[in-house]
Amino acid sequence: MAQHSRKGAQIQALTANRLTDGVVVYLTPQNTWSPSLQDAEVVEGKEACDALLARGQLFFEPGNEVLDVYLFEVEKTDSGIRAASVREVIRQAGPTVRTDLGKQAELEGVHA
């Protein structure tokens, strides 16, 4: 599986797309998938990242719950976990062309 993080990234989480509806999900410490990045298991170091990726791939083969399982770099902030790349920020928020649809519309209702 592809790994979308810069070389040497230390803090990572695991993401995929849920097969039933295509929603972006994150692997949690409870070995479940959540649509919230804040629920994601965050690990540091090569061995922990390799182990997290191996756990996530079990849901792809043969379970077929998710697809496109990969690690990506995250940062820990005072307000929680944040994706380090623009690509993952966009995947987390949803389409950028129609902010009245999907996750962005839901968030707008919260902030209105």
Order of alpha helices (4+ residues) and beta strands (2+ residues): beta-beta-beta-beta-alpha-beta-beta-alpha-alpha
